[in-house]
Amino acid sequence: MTTHQNRGRLEVALSPSAPEIRAARDALGITQAEAASRALVSTRAWIKWESGERPISGAAWALFRLRSRLATLRQIEREATAP
């Protein structure tokens, strides 16, 4: 099985800090539970991301942004393939 050349790029391109995660949620005016639901994760996972206890995955961040209409798929694809 071969690894795709862009595997892992999404993680690097979409790695917000804990304050950036919190700011995005605050800007939307939603609770941590609502944010977690948009990212399809548990509320506890979201809390860990916001506190900086654990980094958010690029995929979860992209999904949250898409479902919150903070970014389009095209924008996320461009970010993931940017040098």
Secondary structure, DSSP 8 states (H G I E B T S, - for coil): ----TTTTHHHHHT---HHHHHHHHHHHT--HHHHHHHHTS-HHHHHHHHHTSS---HHHHHHHHHHTTSS-HHHHHHHHH--
